[in-house]
Amino acid sequence: MSAGCLTHRDIANQDRRREELANLRLQRPLSEAELREEEQLENRLAMRVWRAQQRETEARLKEAA
């Protein structure tokens, strides 16, 4: 699965897993593997947000042209 082809289900699964890890963090320290997974999920979220912002900026620039 490439980052550019995420389905709504993929995104929902990533969001759900981030929530699970956040809840686990409240109960106990996360393992090294969980910390790595959490970091990957946070990076993926940041990239999704950045891509959405890029699309909005490109759309505004096209409208202004």
KEFI-723388 format. One line per 3 residues: their letters; for each residue x, y, z of C-alpha. Coordinates in steps of 0.05 Angstrom, whole numbers, plus 5000, padded with zeros to 4 digits. Each point is the difference from the previous one (the first is absolute). Last residue first. Layout:
a	X Y Z ~ ...
This chain:
aae	4906 5651 4757 ~ 4967 5012 5068 ~ 4957 4937 4994
klr	5061 4958 4983 ~ 5038 5029 5059 ~ 4942 4985 5047
aet	4997 4928 4975 ~ 5075 4991 5009 ~ 4995 5026 5071
erq	4943 4953 5016 ~ 5036 4940 4970 ~ 5064 5018 5039
qar	4960 5005 5065 ~ 4971 4931 4988 ~ 5069 4973 4986
wvr	5028 5031 5064 ~ 4943 4970 5041 ~ 5011 4931 4970
mal	5075 5007 5013 ~ 4989 5019 5072 ~ 4955 4939 5009
rne	5052 4955 4969 ~ 5054 5028 5046 ~ 4955 4989 5061
lqe	4988 4928 4978 ~ 5074 4988 4991 ~ 5016 5030 5068
eer	4946 4957 5034 ~ 5028 4938 4966 ~ 5070 5016 5025
lea	4974 5012 5070 ~ 4960 4935 4997 ~ 5062 4962 4979
esl	5041 5031 5057 ~ 4945 4981 5049 ~ 4951 5053 5025
prq	5001 5019 5073 ~ 4936 4980 5035 ~ 4926 5017 5006
lrl	4998 5070 4971 ~ 5047 4980 4944 ~ 4952 4943 4984
nal	4945 5051 4987 ~ 5045 5039 4952 ~ 5020 4934 4966
eer	4928 4982 4989 ~ 4984 5070 4974 ~ 5058 4995 4950
rrd	4973 4931 4980 ~ 4931 5028 4987 ~ 5028 5057 4957
qna	5042 4951 4959 ~ 4940 4955 4991 ~ 4955 5058 4980
idr	5053 5023 4949 ~ 5005 4930 4971 ~ 4923 4994 4997
htl	4994 5067 4965 ~ 5048 4972 4949 ~ 5073 5020 4995
cga	5029 5003 4931 ~ 5053 5055 5005 ~ 5036 4968 5059
sm	5011 4936 4961 ~ 4968 4935 5022
